[in-house]
Amino acid sequence: MTLSLHDYIDAFNQEKNFKALASSGRGIEREALRVKPEGQLSQHGHYSQLGAALTHGEITTDYSETLLEFITPVSYSPEEAIAQLQDIQKYTFTHIEGELLWPMSMPCFVNDEDQVPLAQYGNSNIGKMKTVYRQGLKNRYGSMMQVIAGIHFNFSFSQDFWQVMKSLHKDEQPLSDFISDRYFSILRNYKRYCWLIPYLYGSSPALCDSFLQGKESPLPFKKSSSGALYLEYATSLRMSDLGYTSSEQSSLKICYNNLHDYVDGVQKAIGLKSEQFSHIGIKVNGEYQQLNDNILQIENELYAPIRPKQVMKSGEKPSQALRDRGVEYIEVRALDVNPFSDTGISIEQVHFLDIFLTYCAFTDNKELDCDSQQQHEKNMDEVVLRGRDPKLLLSDANCKGDVTKKSVTTWGNELFDDMTAVATLLDNAYKTTNYSDSIKRERAKINDASLTPSAEILSIIVDKEQNLSEYSLEQAANYRKEALARDYQFYSEKYFSEGAKNSHQEQWDIEANDQLTFDDFLYNYFNS
């Protein structure tokens, strides 16, 4: 049963359904490089006071020992999610001996990528596996790509929300199956419209020339007076071929039409051998160089701007969790670190993402064929490299397969016309004006590209001739000062210190309980 946007809005714009709409869950994962006060990449290992990276729930590491990752639990208001992230950062600043958190997505000056230390997770089999996986990433793509930082925004609608949706559709299948189907509908809409995210929030139009490590780039970079490389109309170099992409993965046909086909596609991809990566070897002179020589070592290596997710049980693979229990939430992965926000993502961004994802839920669509999906991906590629180019035309493929060329301004205003009604609905449900305010603020960027963060960054380094590294360090120092001066809002020092202590004990327990050799552990993991 196909419903219109206004059918959904009319249904939820009733007092009895406001709570169902206003009970969405949000979680934020923020990555940040630790740097010395003078701007160099820290060489200090993960600080013990922050807990064990393997087992700590809120503070861990990503690729490198110096690439921190902060994780907030599920919260039910934007304000709470941001407050939790601020508290995590406050505790971190207290225990990293004056180091700063780099406020940009693209990394600081790195003289030699071999100076980027791999993250270490202890002596357990699962800890060793995590480090070997990162060794494989280094051998496959280089360390520089792995120290790019981003924001992941996790979002889920409430069970009551899905009950209302199921009733509207008069759907007879089990609720869990209906929820998975509707989340995949959101994924398809997100793929179609996700060019909006780097346009509105892309904050990496420039980078330090050390990122290229002396290699030639096919991109037509210009150089600022202080030496930064930039593209005049770029929004997010992080999301370009310089960042989180893989030519090997371009051959994969991961389908977003339903849960079954998606999981099958991911599991098939994990088993596909890579001629390129096979030359690296797996275990060379007794040392693992990668987990395997497949296109994907594990599922986390699949680079995608959004993922369907299910909370995993111990030892469970992501696709297994999805197949067994369906989609629980979605993970938006196309967000740069916002250098104008102390947490890397502002509360205003969270408000807009609420609107955008609700709009994607309220817009019915048909299954995507490979051509349509590739067109959506091409739009994304165009926007990350030249999203503010007034001559840029994107290809809008509708549900009938017809393709229309549209400018960012034209298509953007069409989307904002529709999202305005969604914002009003959310204002009613949350009893606020934050959502309507968000629409007005973000729509202004659609009609004036100079208001986007990518344009602001270029204005700073090109028009004002400021040094990109010096500007970043100034922001980082200010954010550290503000965090240390701020009181805890949600957590406490005691909460974090006890959490750190418990995480170390949990890691030791895991190590003590290992029975298998690492070789046998890997064999069992990949053959389960």
C-alpha positions as CSV (number, residue, x, y, z in Angstrom):
1,M,0.0,0.0,0.0
2,T,1.5,3.3,-1.1
3,L,0.9,6.4,1.0
4,S,1.7,10.1,0.3
5,L,3.9,12.2,2.5
6,H,0.8,14.1,3.7
7,D,-1.0,10.8,4.5
8,Y,1.8,10.1,7.0
9,I,1.9,13.6,8.4
10,D,-1.9,13.7,8.9
11,A,-1.7,10.4,10.7
12,F,1.1,11.4,13.1
13,N,-0.2,15.0,13.6
14,Q,-2.6,13.7,16.2
15,E,-2.1,14.1,19.9
16,K,-2.3,10.3,20.5
17,N,0.6,9.7,18.1
18,F,2.9,12.5,19.2
19,K,4.7,10.3,21.8
20,A,5.3,7.6,19.2
21,L,7.0,10.1,17.0
22,A,8.9,11.9,19.8
23,S,10.5,8.7,21.2
24,S,13.2,8.3,18.6
25,G,16.6,7.0,19.8
26,R,19.9,8.7,18.9
27,G,23.5,7.9,19.5
28,I,26.7,9.6,18.4
29,E,30.1,8.2,17.5
30,R,32.7,10.9,17.3
31,E,36.3,10.2,16.0
32,A,39.1,12.6,16.9
33,L,42.9,12.5,16.6
34,R,45.0,13.2,19.7
35,V,47.6,15.8,18.8
36,K,50.3,17.6,20.8
37,P,49.7,21.3,21.6
38,E,52.0,22.3,18.7
39,G,50.0,20.3,16.2
40,Q,52.0,17.1,15.7
41,L,50.3,13.7,15.9
42,S,50.6,12.3,19.4
43,Q,52.9,9.2,19.8
44,H,51.6,8.4,23.2
45,G,49.7,5.1,23.5
46,H,46.0,5.0,24.6
47,Y,46.0,6.4,28.1
48,S,45.3,3.9,30.8
49,Q,43.0,6.3,32.7
50,L,40.6,6.3,29.7
51,G,40.0,2.6,30.2
52,A,40.7,-0.5,28.0
53,A,39.9,0.3,24.4
54,L,38.7,-3.3,23.8
55,T,35.9,-3.2,26.4
56,H,35.1,0.4,27.4
57,G,31.6,1.4,26.4
58,E,32.1,5.1,25.8
59,I,35.8,5.7,25.0
60,T,37.7,3.5,22.6
61,T,40.0,3.8,19.6
62,D,39.4,3.4,15.9
63,Y,42.3,2.6,13.5
64,S,45.1,4.1,15.5
65,E,46.1,4.4,19.1
66,T,45.8,8.2,18.6
67,L,42.4,8.1,16.8
68,L,40.0,8.2,19.7
69,E,36.3,7.2,19.3
70,F,33.7,8.5,21.7
71,I,30.4,6.6,21.8
72,T,27.2,7.9,23.5
73,P,24.5,5.4,24.5
74,V,21.0,5.6,23.1
75,S,19.3,8.9,24.2
76,Y,15.8,10.2,23.5
77,S,16.5,13.9,23.0
78,P,19.1,15.8,21.0
79,E,20.1,17.8,24.0
80,E,20.9,14.7,26.0
81,A,23.0,13.2,23.2
82,I,25.2,16.3,22.9
83,A,25.5,16.7,26.7
84,Q,26.7,13.1,27.0
85,L,29.3,13.7,24.3
86,Q,30.5,16.8,26.0
87,D,30.9,14.9,29.3
88,I,32.9,12.2,27.6
89,Q,35.2,14.8,26.1
90,K,35.6,16.6,29.4
91,Y,36.8,13.4,31.1
92,T,39.1,12.7,28.2
93,F,40.8,16.1,28.3
94,T,41.4,15.6,32.0
95,H,43.5,12.5,31.4
96,I,45.5,13.1,28.2
97,E,48.2,15.3,29.7
98,G,47.5,18.5,27.8
99,E,46.9,16.9,24.4
100,L,44.3,18.3,22.1
101,L,41.6,16.8,19.9
102,W,42.0,17.7,16.2
103,P,38.8,19.4,15.2
104,M,38.9,18.5,11.5
105,S,38.1,15.4,9.5
106,M,41.3,15.5,7.5
107,P,44.3,14.8,9.7
108,C,47.0,17.1,11.0
109,F,50.5,17.3,9.6
110,V,52.0,13.8,9.5
111,N,55.6,13.6,8.4
112,D,55.6,9.9,7.7
113,E,52.6,7.6,7.7
114,D,54.7,4.9,9.4
115,Q,54.5,7.2,12.5
116,V,50.8,6.4,12.7
117,P,50.6,3.7,15.4
118,L,48.1,0.8,15.0
119,A,45.5,0.5,17.8
120,Q,46.3,-2.2,20.3
121,Y,43.7,-4.2,22.2
122,G,45.6,-6.5,24.4
123,N,46.6,-10.2,24.2
124,S,43.2,-11.8,23.8
125,N,42.3,-13.5,20.5
126,I,39.6,-10.9,19.8
127,G,42.0,-8.1,20.7
128,K,44.7,-9.5,18.3
129,M,42.1,-9.8,15.6
130,K,41.2,-6.2,15.9
131,T,44.8,-5.2,15.5
132,V,45.5,-7.5,12.6
133,Y,42.4,-6.1,10.8
134,R,44.0,-2.7,11.1
135,Q,47.3,-4.0,9.9
136,G,45.4,-5.2,6.8
137,L,43.9,-1.8,6.3
138,K,47.3,-0.3,6.5
139,N,48.7,-2.7,3.9
140,R,45.7,-2.3,1.6
141,Y,45.0,1.4,1.7
142,G,47.8,3.1,3.7
143,S,47.7,4.6,7.1
144,M,46.8,8.2,6.0
145,M,43.3,7.2,4.8
146,Q,42.8,5.5,8.2
147,V,43.4,8.6,10.3
148,I,40.6,10.6,8.7
149,A,37.9,11.3,11.3
150,G,34.2,11.4,10.9
151,I,30.9,11.4,12.8
152,H,28.5,8.4,12.9
153,F,24.9,9.2,13.8
154,N,22.8,6.3,15.0
155,F,19.0,6.7,14.8
156,S,16.0,4.5,15.5
157,F,12.3,5.0,15.5
158,S,10.3,3.7,18.5
159,Q,8.3,0.5,18.5
160,D,5.1,2.6,18.9
161,F,6.1,4.5,15.8
162,W,6.4,1.3,13.8
163,Q,3.0,0.1,15.1
164,V,1.3,3.2,13.8
165,M,3.1,2.8,10.4
166,K,2.1,-0.9,10.2
167,S,-1.5,0.0,10.9
168,L,-1.5,2.7,8.2
169,H,-0.2,0.2,5.7
170,K,-2.6,-2.5,6.9
171,D,0.4,-4.8,6.8
172,E,-0.1,-8.4,8.1
173,Q,3.5,-9.6,8.3
174,P,5.3,-9.8,11.7
175,L,6.3,-6.5,13.1
176,S,10.1,-7.2,13.0
177,D,9.8,-8.0,9.3
178,F,7.8,-4.9,8.6
179,I,10.3,-2.7,10.5
180,S,13.2,-4.2,8.5
181,D,11.4,-3.5,5.2
182,R,10.7,0.1,6.2
183,Y,14.2,0.7,7.4
184,F,15.4,-0.5,3.9
185,S,13.0,1.9,2.4
186,I,14.7,4.7,4.4
187,L,18.1,3.4,3.2
188,R,16.9,3.7,-0.4
189,N,15.7,7.2,0.1
190,Y,18.8,8.2,1.9
191,K,20.9,6.9,-1.0
192,R,18.8,9.0,-3.3
193,Y,19.1,12.2,-1.3
194,C,22.3,11.8,0.7
195,W,24.1,14.3,-1.5
196,L,22.4,16.8,0.8
197,I,24.6,15.8,3.7
198,P,28.0,16.7,2.3
199,Y,26.6,19.8,0.7
200,L,25.1,21.1,4.0
201,Y,27.8,19.7,6.4
202,G,30.9,18.9,4.4
203,S,33.8,20.6,6.2
204,S,36.8,19.2,4.4
205,P,37.4,21.1,1.2
206,A,41.1,21.4,2.0
207,L,43.9,19.3,3.5
208,C,47.5,19.5,4.7
209,D,49.8,18.6,1.8
210,S,51.4,15.9,4.0
211,F,48.3,13.8,3.5
212,L,49.4,12.9,0.0
213,Q,52.8,11.7,1.4
214,G,54.5,13.0,-1.8
215,K,52.2,11.1,-4.2
216,E,50.6,12.8,-7.2
217,S,46.9,13.3,-7.0
218,P,44.5,13.3,-10.1
219,L,42.5,16.0,-8.5
220,P,43.1,19.6,-9.7
221,F,44.2,21.0,-6.3
222,K,45.0,24.6,-5.7
223,K,47.4,25.8,-3.0
224,S,46.6,28.4,-0.4
225,S,49.2,31.0,0.5
226,S,50.1,29.0,3.6
227,G,50.4,25.7,1.7
228,A,47.1,23.9,2.2
229,L,45.7,22.0,-0.8
230,Y,42.1,22.7,-1.7
231,L,39.4,22.4,-4.4
232,E,37.5,25.5,-5.1
233,Y,34.0,24.0,-5.0
234,A,34.7,20.9,-2.8
235,T,32.6,20.1,0.2
236,S,34.0,16.8,1.7
237,L,37.3,15.5,0.5
238,R,36.9,12.9,3.3
239,M,34.1,11.3,1.3
240,S,36.0,11.5,-2.0
241,D,38.4,8.9,-3.5
242,L,41.1,10.3,-1.2
243,G,39.1,9.2,1.8
244,Y,36.8,6.3,2.7
245,T,36.4,4.6,-0.7
246,S,37.9,1.5,-2.2
247,S,38.3,0.7,-5.9
248,E,38.1,-3.0,-5.0
249,Q,34.7,-2.5,-3.5
250,S,33.3,-0.8,-6.6
251,S,32.7,-4.2,-8.1
252,L,30.4,-5.3,-5.3
253,K,26.7,-5.2,-5.9
254,I,25.3,-4.7,-2.4
255,C,21.5,-4.5,-2.8
256,Y,19.5,-2.2,-0.5
257,N,16.1,-3.5,-1.5
258,N,15.5,-5.9,1.4
259,L,17.2,-7.5,4.4
260,H,17.6,-10.9,2.8
261,D,19.4,-9.6,-0.4
262,Y,21.5,-7.2,1.6
263,V,22.8,-9.8,4.0
264,D,23.4,-12.2,1.1
265,G,25.3,-9.6,-0.7
266,V,27.5,-8.7,2.2
267,Q,28.3,-12.3,3.1
268,K,29.1,-13.0,-0.5
269,A,31.4,-10.0,-0.6
270,I,33.3,-11.3,2.4
271,G,34.1,-14.6,0.5
272,L,35.3,-12.9,-2.7
273,K,39.0,-13.2,-3.3
274,S,40.9,-10.1,-4.3
275,E,43.7,-10.4,-6.8
276,Q,45.2,-7.1,-5.6
277,F,45.2,-8.0,-1.9
278,S,46.4,-11.5,-2.4
279,H,49.8,-10.1,-3.2
280,I,50.1,-8.8,0.3
281,G,50.0,-12.3,1.8
282,I,48.1,-13.3,4.9
283,K,50.7,-14.7,7.3
284,V,54.2,-13.7,6.2
285,N,57.2,-14.9,8.1
286,G,55.0,-15.8,11.0
287,E,53.3,-12.4,11.2
288,Y,49.7,-11.7,10.1
289,Q,49.6,-9.0,7.5
290,Q,45.8,-9.1,7.1
291,L,43.0,-11.3,8.3
292,N,42.4,-12.8,4.8
293,D,42.9,-11.8,1.1
294,N,39.3,-11.2,0.3
295,I,37.8,-7.9,-0.9
296,L,36.5,-7.4,2.6
297,Q,38.5,-8.8,5.6
298,I,35.4,-8.4,7.7
299,E,32.1,-6.6,7.3
300,N,33.3,-3.4,8.9
301,E,35.5,-2.8,5.9
302,L,32.5,-2.1,3.7
303,Y,32.6,1.6,3.2
304,A,29.1,3.0,2.9
305,P,27.4,6.3,3.7
306,I,24.7,4.5,5.7
307,R,24.3,1.0,7.2
308,P,21.4,-1.0,8.7
309,K,22.4,-2.2,12.2
310,Q,21.4,-4.6,14.9
311,V,23.1,-4.8,18.3
312,M,25.4,-7.8,18.2
313,K,25.8,-10.5,20.8
314,S,29.3,-11.7,21.9
315,G,31.1,-13.3,18.9
316,E,28.3,-12.5,16.5
317,K,28.9,-11.0,13.0
318,P,26.9,-7.9,12.0
319,S,25.2,-9.7,9.1
320,Q,24.3,-12.7,11.3
321,A,22.7,-10.3,13.8
322,L,20.7,-8.6,11.1
323,R,19.5,-11.9,9.6
324,D,18.5,-13.3,13.0
325,R,16.8,-10.3,14.5
326,G,16.2,-7.7,11.7
327,V,17.2,-4.0,11.6
328,E,17.2,-2.2,14.9
329,Y,18.6,1.1,13.9
330,I,20.5,2.9,11.1
331,E,24.0,4.4,11.1
332,V,24.5,7.6,9.1
333,R,28.2,7.7,8.2
334,A,28.5,10.6,5.7
335,L,29.1,13.4,8.3
336,D,32.4,15.3,8.5
337,V,33.7,16.4,11.9
338,N,32.2,19.9,12.3
339,P,35.2,22.2,13.1
340,F,32.8,24.9,14.3
341,S,31.3,22.7,17.1
342,D,33.2,21.5,20.2
343,T,31.7,18.0,19.9
344,G,32.2,17.7,16.1
345,I,28.4,17.8,15.6
346,S,26.1,20.5,16.7
347,I,22.6,20.2,18.2
348,E,21.3,22.0,15.1
349,Q,22.7,19.2,12.9
350,V,20.9,16.6,15.1
351,H,17.6,18.5,14.6
352,F,18.1,18.5,10.8
353,L,19.0,14.8,10.8
354,D,15.8,14.0,12.7
355,I,13.8,15.8,10.0
356,F,15.7,14.3,7.1
357,L,15.4,10.7,8.3
358,T,11.8,11.2,9.2
359,Y,11.2,12.5,5.7
360,C,13.0,9.4,4.3
361,A,10.6,7.3,6.4
362,F,7.5,9.1,5.1
363,T,8.4,8.9,1.4
364,D,7.5,5.6,-0.2
365,N,9.7,4.2,-3.0
366,K,10.3,1.2,-5.2
367,E,13.2,-1.1,-5.3
368,L,16.5,0.2,-6.7
369,D,18.2,-1.4,-9.7
370,C,21.9,-1.2,-10.1
371,D,21.8,1.7,-12.6
372,S,19.7,3.8,-10.3
373,Q,21.9,3.1,-7.3
374,Q,25.0,4.0,-9.3
375,Q,23.4,7.3,-10.3
376,H,22.8,8.1,-6.7
377,E,26.4,7.3,-5.9
378,K,27.5,9.5,-8.8
379,N,25.5,12.4,-7.4
380,M,27.3,12.0,-4.1
381,D,30.7,11.9,-5.8
382,E,29.9,15.1,-7.7
383,V,28.8,17.0,-4.6
384,V,31.8,16.0,-2.5
385,L,34.2,17.4,-5.2
386,R,32.2,20.3,-6.6
387,G,29.0,20.7,-4.6
388,R,29.2,24.5,-4.6
389,D,29.8,24.8,-8.3
390,P,26.9,26.8,-9.7
391,K,27.1,24.9,-12.9
392,L,26.7,21.5,-11.3
393,L,23.7,19.5,-12.3
394,L,22.6,16.3,-10.5
395,S,20.5,13.5,-11.9
396,D,17.2,12.8,-10.1
397,A,15.9,9.4,-11.0
398,N,12.3,9.0,-9.9
399,C,10.4,5.9,-9.1
400,K,9.4,5.4,-12.7
401,G,13.0,5.5,-13.8
402,D,12.8,8.9,-15.5
403,V,16.0,11.0,-15.0
404,T,15.8,14.8,-14.7
405,K,18.8,17.1,-14.5
406,K,18.6,19.5,-11.5
407,S,20.8,22.1,-9.9
408,V,21.5,21.8,-6.2
409,T,19.3,24.9,-5.7
410,T,16.3,23.5,-7.6
411,W,16.4,20.0,-6.2
412,G,17.3,21.3,-2.7
413,N,14.3,23.7,-2.6
414,E,12.0,20.9,-3.7
415,L,13.2,18.7,-0.9
416,F,13.0,21.5,1.6
417,D,9.4,22.3,0.5
418,D,8.5,18.8,1.6
419,M,10.7,18.7,4.7
420,T,9.1,21.9,6.0
421,A,5.9,20.0,6.7
422,V,7.9,17.3,8.5
423,A,9.6,20.0,10.6
424,T,6.3,21.4,11.6
425,L,5.1,18.0,12.6
426,L,8.2,17.4,14.8
427,D,7.8,20.8,16.4
428,N,4.3,19.8,17.4
429,A,5.4,16.4,18.7
430,Y,8.3,17.8,20.7
431,K,6.6,21.0,21.6
432,T,9.4,23.2,20.3
433,T,10.3,25.4,17.3
434,N,13.8,23.9,16.9
435,Y,12.8,21.9,13.8
436,S,11.3,24.8,11.9
437,D,14.3,26.9,12.8
438,S,16.5,24.2,11.5
439,I,14.7,24.1,8.1
440,K,15.1,27.9,7.7
441,R,18.8,27.8,8.6
442,E,19.7,24.9,6.3
443,R,17.6,26.1,3.5
444,A,19.6,29.3,3.5
445,K,22.6,27.2,2.5
446,I,20.8,25.8,-0.4
447,N,20.2,29.3,-1.8
448,D,23.6,30.7,-0.8
449,A,26.5,28.3,-1.0
450,S,28.8,30.8,0.9
451,L,26.9,29.9,4.1
452,T,28.1,26.2,4.0
453,P,30.9,25.1,6.3
454,S,33.1,24.1,3.4
455,A,32.8,27.7,2.0
456,E,33.6,29.1,5.4
457,I,36.7,27.0,5.7
458,L,37.9,28.1,2.3
459,S,37.2,31.8,3.2
460,I,39.4,31.4,6.3
461,I,42.4,29.9,4.4
462,V,42.1,31.6,1.0
463,D,40.4,34.9,1.5
464,K,41.7,35.6,5.0
465,E,45.0,33.8,4.3
466,Q,45.0,32.0,7.6
467,N,47.1,28.9,8.1
468,L,44.8,25.8,8.2
469,S,46.9,24.1,10.8
470,E,47.1,27.2,13.0
471,Y,43.4,27.8,12.7
472,S,42.7,24.1,13.7
473,L,45.0,24.3,16.6
474,E,43.4,27.5,17.9
475,Q,39.9,25.9,17.7
476,A,41.2,22.7,19.4
477,A,42.8,24.7,22.3
478,N,39.6,26.7,22.8
479,Y,37.5,23.5,22.8
480,R,39.8,22.0,25.4
481,K,39.6,25.1,27.6
482,E,35.8,25.2,27.3
483,A,35.4,21.5,28.1
484,L,37.5,21.6,31.2
485,A,35.7,24.7,32.5
486,R,32.2,23.1,32.0
487,D,30.6,21.1,34.7
488,Y,29.5,17.5,34.1
489,Q,25.9,17.5,32.9
490,F,25.0,13.9,32.6
491,Y,27.8,11.7,33.9
492,S,30.5,12.3,36.6
493,E,34.2,11.9,37.2
494,K,33.4,8.9,39.4
495,Y,31.3,7.3,36.7
496,F,34.1,7.4,34.2
497,S,36.9,6.4,36.6
498,E,34.9,3.4,37.7
499,G,34.1,2.6,34.1
500,A,37.8,2.7,33.2
501,K,38.7,0.4,36.1
502,N,35.9,-2.1,35.1
503,S,36.9,-2.1,31.5
504,H,40.5,-3.1,32.4
505,Q,39.2,-6.0,34.5
506,E,36.9,-7.1,31.7
507,Q,39.8,-7.2,29.2
508,W,41.9,-9.2,31.7
509,D,39.0,-11.6,32.1
510,I,38.7,-12.1,28.4
511,E,42.4,-12.7,28.1
512,A,42.4,-15.2,31.0
513,N,39.5,-17.2,29.4
514,D,41.0,-17.7,26.0
515,Q,41.4,-21.4,25.2
516,L,42.2,-21.5,21.5
517,T,45.4,-20.5,19.6
518,F,44.9,-17.4,17.5
519,D,45.1,-19.4,14.3
520,D,42.3,-21.7,15.5
521,F,40.3,-18.7,16.7
522,L,40.4,-17.1,13.3
523,Y,39.5,-20.4,11.6
524,N,36.5,-20.8,13.8
525,Y,35.4,-17.2,13.3
526,F,35.4,-17.3,9.5
527,N,33.9,-20.7,9.3
528,S,31.1,-20.3,11.8
